[in-house]
Amino acid sequence: MEYNLANVHPDAKIGENVVIEPFVTIEKDVEIGDNCWIGANAVIKNYTKIGNNCKIFHGAVVGAVPQDLKFRGEITWVEIGDNTTIRECATINRGTAAKGKTVVGKNCLIMAYSHVAHDCVLGNNVILGNASQIAGEVEIDDFAILSGAVLVHQFVRIGSHVMIQGGSKVSKDVPSYVTAGRDPLIFAGINSIGLRRRNFSDEQINNIQEFYRILYLKGYNNSQAIEVIESNMPNSKERNELLNFVKESKRGIIAGK
């Protein structure tokens, strides 16, 4: 297969109906699924797997070695899920020995000039706004949205269905279903608009609201709030997910208002 003015290693595995624009570089140990589009001057480095129906825009670099001084050249990977778009000049680095791979899920949008560092795990339907910078070993769960120029500290976890204000610095874990903003970053309410758009019922939204009323607005510390929630709130998927998030947080969760 020939690609006009592109540098594609003959051993790279390229799917069907893939468009590769001029001056693209694709290295040897790369797998690209069907119906993808790779824009001019993009670089796909060794040990990268890209799913079907992905778009990688001009100047993006996927699979470069980690910016981690502990990296010793071990074979690690980047995995990009189906239907994901990576915009201009975004960068996604390989994993290290810590986890072995960096993962971006399905249906994600990584906007221009964003960076996803080594060993990050992004779920499905995640959006990173322009110039967001994600440090190593960060976890971002499904349907989270980070507005432009958000900075995320190493090892932070961001829960599902979260919305974070542009320009925020995220140094603590952000539990699911909330909006967060200001400086330093704090809880600003639940993401009720996003939840309704994703067909959460009124009962589910009310349960989430009650969880955060107890956690942030009743004057309890986290340990006290957990006891009250476990004793008084009815068992539900959302309650249990949020309890586990708070209990398992390694960096501590963001503060309340």
ROTI-524952 format. One line per 10 residues: for each residue y, z, x of C-alpha. Coordinates in steps of 0.2 Angstrom, whole numbers, padded with zeros to 4 digits. Each point is the difference from the previous one (the first is absolute). Last residue first. Example, Ala and Ser with C-alpha at 12.3 -4.5 7.8 and 13.67 -1.06 7.14 Angstrom:
<recs>
-0005:0036:0068 | -0017:0003:-0006 $
</recs>
This chain:
<recs>
0127:0246:-0090 | -0018:0003:0006 | -0006:-0001:0018 | -0011:-0014:0007 | -0018:0004:0003 | -0008:0009:0015 | -0006:-0009:0016 | -0018:0002:-0003 | -0001:-0003:-0019 | -0017:0004:-0006 $
0005:0013:-0013 | 0015:-0010:-0006 | -0010:-0016:-0002 | -0015:0009:-0008 | 0011:0008:-0013 | 0008:-0017:-0004 | -0017:-0009:-0002 | -0006:0014:-0011 | 0015:0000:-0011 | 0000:-0019:-0002 $
-0019:-0001:-0004 | 0002:0014:-0013 | -0005:0018:-0003 | 0012:0009:-0011 | 0014:0010:0009 | 0001:0019:-0001 | -0011:0008:0014 | -0001:-0015:0012 | 0018:-0003:-0002 | 0005:0018:0002 $
-0011:0002:0016 | 0007:-0016:0008 | 0018:0006:-0004 | -0003:0017:0009 | -0007:-0009:0015 | 0015:-0013:0000 | 0013:0014:-0002 | 0006:0003:-0017 | 0018:-0002:-0007 | -0004:-0009:-0016 $
0007:-0017:0004 | -0010:-0007:0014 | -0019:0003:-0002 | 0000:0006:-0018 | 0012:-0014:-0006 | -0010:-0012:0011 | -0016:0003:-0009 | 0009:-0001:-0017 | 0007:-0017:0004 | -0017:-0006:0005 $
-0008:0006:-0016 | 0014:-0008:-0010 | -0002:-0016:0008 | -0019:0000:-0004 | 0003:0005:-0018 | 0013:-0014:-0002 | -0013:-0013:0006 | 0001:-0008:0017 | 0001:-0019:-0002 | 0006:-0006:0017 $
0017:-0003:-0006 | 0000:0017:-0008 | -0004:0008:0017 | 0014:-0010:0009 | 0013:0006:-0012 | -0007:0018:0000 | 0001:0001:0019 | 0001:0019:0000 | 0016:0010:0005 | 0011:0000:0016 $
-0012:0009:0012 | 0009:0002:0017 | 0004:-0010:0016 | 0012:0008:0012 | 0010:-0010:-0004 | 0000:-0006:-0018 | -0015:-0008:-0009 | -0017:0001:-0008 | -0008:-0007:-0016 | -0016:0008:-0005 $
-0017:-0006:-0006 | -0011:0006:0015 | 0005:0013:0013 | 0012:-0004:0015 | -0006:0007:0016 | 0013:0006:0012 | 0011:-0010:0013 | 0006:-0014:-0011 | 0018:-0006:0006 | 0008:-0009:-0015 $
0010:-0016:0002 | -0005:-0006:-0017 | -0006:0012:-0013 | -0019:0003:-0001 | -0010:-0004:-0015 | -0017:0007:-0002 | -0014:-0008:-0011 | -0014:0007:0012 | 0003:0013:0014 | 0009:-0001:0016 $
-0009:0008:0015 | 0009:0003:0016 | -0010:0000:0017 | 0014:-0008:0010 | 0018:0001:-0008 | 0005:-0013:-0013 | 0017:-0009:0001 | 0007:-0009:-0016 | 0011:-0015:0004 | -0002:-0008:-0017 $
-0009:0008:-0015 | -0017:0007:0002 | -0011:-0003:-0015 | -0017:0008:-0003 | -0012:-0009:-0011 | -0016:0006:0009 | 0001:0013:0013 | 0010:0000:0017 | -0009:0008:0014 | 0009:0001:0017 $
-0011:0000:0016 | 0014:-0007:0011 | 0018:-0002:-0005 | 0006:-0010:-0015 | 0017:-0009:0002 | 0008:-0007:-0015 | 0011:-0015:0005 | 0000:-0009:-0018 | -0009:0010:-0013 | -0018:0005:0001 $
-0010:-0004:-0016 | -0018:0007:-0003 | -0010:-0009:-0013 | -0017:0006:0008 | -0001:0014:0013 | 0008:0001:0017 | -0009:0008:0014 | 0008:0002:0017 | -0010:0000:0016 | 0013:-0008:0011 $
0018:-0003:-0006 | 0006:-0010:-0016 | 0017:-0007:0004 | 0012:-0008:-0012 | 0012:-0014:0005 | -0002:-0010:-0016 | -0009:0008:-0015 | -0018:0005:0000 | -0006:-0004:-0018 | -0018:0006:-0004 $
-0012:-0008:-0013 | -0015:0006:0009 | -0001:0014:0014 | 0008:0001:0017 | -0012:0008:0013 | 0003:0005:0018 | -0017:0002:0009 | -0010:0010:0012 | 0005:0017:-0007 | 0005:0011:0015 $
-0007:-0013:0013 | 0016:-0010:-0004 | 0004:-0012:-0014 | 0009:-0017:0001 | 0018:-0002:-0003 | 0009:-0008:-0015 | 0017:-0008:0003 | 0012:-0008:-0013 | 0011:-0014:0007 | 0002:-0009:-0016 $
-0011:0006:-0015 | -0018:0006:-0001 | -0008:-0004:-0017 | -0016:0007:-0007 | -0011:-0010:-0012 | -0016:0006:0008 | -0001:0015:0012 | 0006:0000:0018 | -0011:0008:0013 | 0006:0004:0018 $
-0013:0004:0013 | -0005:0010:0015 | -0009:-0005:0016 | 0005:0013:0013 | 0014:-0005:0012 | 0004:0018:0006 | 0012:0006:-0014 | 0007:0017:0004 | 0017:-0007:0004 | 0002:-0005:-0018 $
0010:-0016:-0005 | -0016:-0007:-0007 | -0006:-0018:0005 | 0006:-0014:-0010 | -0010:-0004:-0016 | 0012:-0008:-0011 | 0017:-0007:0006 | 0012:-0008:-0013 | 0012:-0013:0007 | 0000:-0011:-0016 $
-0010:0007:-0015 | -0018:0005:-0002 | -0006:-0004:-0018 | -0017:0006:-0006 | -0011:-0009:-0013 | -0016:0007:0008 | -0003:0014:0012 | 0007:0001:0018 | -0011:0008:0014 | 0008:0003:0017 $
-0009:0004:0016 | 0010:-0012:0011 | 0018:-0004:-0004 | 0008:-0009:-0014 | 0017:-0006:0005 | 0013:-0008:-0013 | 0011:-0013:0008 | 0000:-0011:-0016 | -0008:0007:-0016 | -0018:0004:-0003 $
-0006:-0004:-0017 | -0017:0006:-0007 | -0011:-0009:-0012 | -0017:0006:0007 | -0002:0015:0012 | 0006:0002:0018 | -0011:0007:0013 | 0007:0003:0018 | -0010:0003:0016 | 0007:-0015:0009 $
0019:0000:-0002 | 0011:-0008:-0012 | 0017:-0006:0005 | 0012:-0008:-0012 | 0011:-0013:0008 | -0001:-0012:-0015 | -0006:0006:-0017 | -0018:0005:-0005 | -0005:-0004:-0017 | -0017:0007:-0005 $
-0010:-0010:-0013 | -0017:0007:0005 | -0002:0015:0012 | 0004:0001:0019 | -0012:0008:0012 | 0008:0000:0017 | -0012:-0007:0013 | 0011:-0016:0003 | 0015:0011:0004 | 0015:-0006:-0011 $
0016:-0005:0009 | 0011:-0009:-0013 | 0009:-0016:0003 | -0010:-0010:-0014 | -0015:0010:-0005 | -0017:-0008:0004 | -0017:0004:-0007 $
</recs>
